[in-house]
């Protein structure tokens, strides 16, 4: 379910791998447990990379969607 509140947003539109994952990692490091991060990306690799990143780091991927060619991910900080 799409979260009603987002605490921080990372715009990775136009960036290619590995920048969306690196920007996500940096943004999460400044957040506290339970906060929601919204990530926007256009790199097709992000569709696979960001869910894998979430799984490997223990952060919860709570919702994904696509709007035109923009992949949108919502992660809950562990």
Secondary structure as GFF3:
##gff-version 3
##sequence-region A 1 78
A	DSSP	beta_strand	8	12	.	.	.	ID=ss1
A	DSSP	alpha_helix	19	29	.	.	.	ID=ss2
A	DSSP	beta_strand	36	41	.	.	.	ID=ss3
A	DSSP	alpha_helix	46	57	.	.	.	ID=ss4
A	DSSP	beta_strand	60	67	.	.	.	ID=ss5
A	DSSP	beta_strand	70	76	.	.	.	ID=ss6
###
